[in-house]
Amino acid sequence: MLTDQAIVAALRAAPPRDGYRCSDVRAEGGVLGVTFSHSGAPSARLEVRLPSTGAPQWWLFAPPEDADDWVSQFLVWTDEEVHTDGLGDSRERLDVDGVSHVVPTNYGWQLSDPREHARLTVLAGPFGWHDGGRTTWPDGSRSVPAEWELEVDGERFLVSVRGSSTQVTWLTGPNPGYGFGGTLSSSAPGPAPDELAATNLRLCADDERMRSDLRSFLAEIDPDTGYVRDD
């Protein structure tokens, strides 16, 4: 059974992290608290709601088998955040009784840039990049489907992402439903399907990269047909 006590015990027993330290691990009222310390950066405390509360588990990429598995997935999440300036100025901080906290969100730890925070919050969805480990699709991916619109050179596009697959629809084009798609794939022993799904969503969420791809698409359009030129 995945109890709060078992998760705390598993986290306390976890091996040391690469480049940072976890300390003061405790849980109260279904909230897990842990302090992170990193050389060259201020320490910070993180508090997240445990499974017993029914809250979304944003860091899970698969249903955990036990407390050790839950902790393992949680630490993959914290590794990425800490090693991408998670304890530095790029992350929003909250002072709680004189202790500096980083703020957990569906996409990671809250960014100090409000525009990026708002954009990624929408993209990640209520259950996070991996759907909180709740759902496995036939292709093995677990990332939340996401859709959003982009405007490029006066043309509007709908970008749809599900797992490792992407579909772009040209909303203002002369041919309804026309666009292009693709799948991020890797041959064995490459990344697991859920890792590909998360990577794909992050790539597509890069507005400048997507705008460049859309401009390249528009440059290939035959103005007489509204379709990509058949060379």
C-alpha positions, 0 to 999 in steps of 0.5 A, a space after each residue: 500500500 502506498 502510504 505517506 509513511 512508506 513514502 517518507 521512509 523510502 525518500 529518507 533511505 534514497 541514495 545521495 543525489 548527484 550534486 545536491 542533497 535532500 534533507 529534513 524529509 517529513 510529512 504532515 496532513 498529506 503534505 510531503 516536505 523536503 529541503 534541497 541544498 546545492 553547492 553555489 545556490 541557496 537552499 530551498 524547501 519544496 512541499 507537495 501533496 501526497 497520493 493520500 490527498 488525491 492531488 495530481 502527482 505531476 512528477 509521475 510518468 507511470 503508475 508507481 508499483 510501491 513507495 520506492 518507485 514513487 520516490 524514484 520518479 519523484 527524484 527524477 523530477 527533482 533532478 531535472 529541476 535542480 540541475 536547470 537552475 531550479 534553486 536559482 533566480 529562474 524559479 519563483 520563491 515563496 517565503 513561508 515563516 522565514 523559509 524560502 520555498 520553491 513552488 511546484 506546478 504541473 510543468 515543474 517548479 514555477 518560473 519567475 517569468 510570468 509569461 512563461 509560467 502562464 504558457 507552460 501551465 496551459 500546455 502541461 494541463 491539470 495532470 502535468 506533462 505525463 498525465 500523472 502516470 494515470 493513462 497509458 495509450 496504445 503506443 506506450 506514451 503517457 503525455 497529456 494531449 495538448 492543443 494551442 493556436 499560433 499565428 505566423 505571418 497573418 496565418 493561424 495554425 492549430 498545433 496538436 500534440 499527443 504523446 510522440 505525435 504532432 499534427 499541425 492544421 492550417 486553420 486559415 488555409 484554402 484547404 480545410 484540414 490541411 497541414 502536416 504531422 510528424 512523430 518523434 521516434 527513436 530506435 532501440 535502445 533509445 528513450 522510453 515512449 513516455 520520455 519521447 512524449 515529454 520531449 515532443 511536447 517540450 519541443 512543440 511548446 518552443 514557440 520560436 522553433 514552431 514558428 520557424 517550422 511554420 514559416 518553412 511550411 508556408 514557403 513551400 506552399 504553391 499559391 495556386 493550389 494551397 498545397 505543398 509544391 510537388 517537386 
